[in-house]
Amino acid sequence: MIFDVRTYDISMGHVPEYMEAVREVALPVRERYGVRLAGWYFSDIGEQNQVIHIWAYRDYSHYQEARESFRKDPQWINDYTPRVKDLILRQRNQMMQASDFFEERLKT
């Protein structure tokens, strides 16, 4: 299993608006293509207005197929992207692999 770890810097005061767009649109769209949400966090102490989310994929092939599919999804294009494009100041991505003991616990 691999994980797409995304860190976003959001415009000051707009984290709730960003989270609402993800909850209402991005999460259901990604789930349609078999992408699982493995973690969702926002800053409380330290650097503010930051959101980190982690998406789980079976492997790199699943990642490529799902990403290509959800980026073509009309709801992603027409609803999600317009809602968040001006809220995101910076984005950083990492692809991480799970340890064997984590994958065992994730299945339960």
Secondary structure as UniProt FT lines:
FT   STRAND          2..10
FT   TURN            12..13
FT   HELIX           15..21
FT   HELIX           22..26
FT   HELIX           27..32
FT   TURN            33..34
FT   STRAND          36..42
FT   STRAND          50..57
FT   HELIX           60..72
FT   HELIX           74..75
FT   HELIX           76..80
FT   HELIX           81..84
FT   TURN            85..87
FT   STRAND          88..97
FT   HELIX           100..106
//
